[in-house]
Amino acid sequence: MRQNTATPMPRGRPRSFDVDAAVERAMDVFWSRGYHATALPDLLRATRLSRGSLYAAFGDKHSLFLRALDRYIADALARMDVEFDPRNDPVDGLRTYLAGYVERTSGSNGRRGCLLVATAMELAGGDADVGRRVAGFFKAMEAKVTDALSRAKAAGRLADGVEPATAARVLVCFVEGLRVVGKTAPARTTSQAAVDALIGRFVR
């Protein structure tokens, strides 16, 4: 005798919202207000979710913040992969990378600041999950810059005495410093002059 096998029903209700879009909206709130100053009602308004849906999808405010921070970091590293595409000239890639920081640290863009830098100042010292992400991002950034500078050195494009790993550390500290100074909304020419002066020390 053939037995009828019931088709299993999906467990729970399907989500009727775009999770990625909700994370991006939450990221904008945390970016504008900071972690501690962001309240649950702020997140509910931004994500357009009910309290129950937000908790079901993300767990709690801290978990949602980590998702938003991961999104911000992934976007930044993906942008660097484009800038430092190994098929392109490494010095051109370095100039493009630095030009992006000039754009992001000048005028109103600079005043908005950097979510990662703000998070490092607010949370990294006392939140292990955040601290690991911030440290991991800086390490990954430094590795990508080191790789580009190594390719530039192999092509004879670095100035005498410039070592890729050391120069990469200087450049990472420099661009993150630009992020902090950018909160004062400097003119683009000011940021560009600083970039030109530094890169002139590293490349032929």
Disulfide bonds with the S-S distance in Angstrom:
none
